[in-house]
């Protein structure tokens, strides 16, 4: 919105070589509170404008030396004075003269003899127009600065966002790499502990059982009650061996060493036995497309976690597991006909699903989990072949 325009103290330069005309023009305008200066030639007018540019010029056409047309053209040719409005004062009434005045750059003209009301009206009108134009230019300049500042701020904000996104991506990659390393270390530790249990503790318990049996053979007939004690000891050792085998298998099934196909067959059989649910397994494995160790472990753990979730939460009657490895990648699909769930509500709290997702992403794979309450649940995993 423009501010009110005050015309007081605006400077008017009156240029005329006739003293009577100067006197008359000054008398007409001095009552308006305007500051007035005069010049009696074109050269003098140009000097005054160069020294102190006025807000408006009343310019006679017929001047000694250079005429008013040339004075106006020179003013308009300079960037410093081009915006000063020029009103011609002339006794010339031909249309061609008026057109020449406008062509030189004038904004208006008044004819001689001068009429007070007309001169005041035209001068004040063009002063207001010039002031409004100056206000508009100032507003445009302010708007341009604001736009420039906004663009700079947006550019800085975008740079900050890009930097932040890059940092987040880098930290996410680091965390994912750390999680993958931790999972790999955990699997190695499980494998080591399982072998220690199976080889060391299992062999020790087996040797203990054999010695107990030897005691019964050697001294069972001579020592009363020894046979019963040895039998109790043998049963205790057998239970301990069973626990050792179960713990070792839980840590890392030895069947994994036979390949992912055999491992999944064992896992599905165990699932059927312990859950009582029907589960079918389909394997399509090309020899050249078999997964590497890390991929095989990930596929096994994903199926293991999924079947555990199905047994605990799905209330399903049928489950299918399909694994296809060919063409440099493995595709795993696990589908159950259970009651489904709301992904939006389950995602923040389901560490099982989160663990599946992170396992897949750590191996540069893709995972899709789809489920709707009251419908089936499907987990699809694609893993690329491990790089050499």
JOCOR-V931345 format. One line per field, one symbol per residue. ss: DSSP state (h for helix, s for strand, l for the rest). A space follows every 10 residues. Layout:
ss=???
This chain:
ss=llllllllll ssssslllhh hhhhhhhhhh hhllsssssl lhhhhhhhhh hllllsssss lllllllhhh hhhhhhhlll llllssssss llllhhhhhh hhhhlllsss sllllhhhhh hhhhhhhhhh hhhhhhhhhh hhhhhhhhhh hhhhhhhhhh hhhhhhhhhh hhhhhhhhhh hhhhhhhhhh hhhhhhhhhh hhhhhhhhhh hhhhhhhhhl lllllhhhhh hhhhhhhhhh hhhhhhhhhh hllhhhhhlh hhhhhhhhhh hhhhhllsss ssssslhhhl llhhhhhhhh hhhhhhhhhh hhhhlllsss ssssssllss ssssssllll llhhhhllll hhhhhhhhhh hhlllsssss slllllssss ssssllll
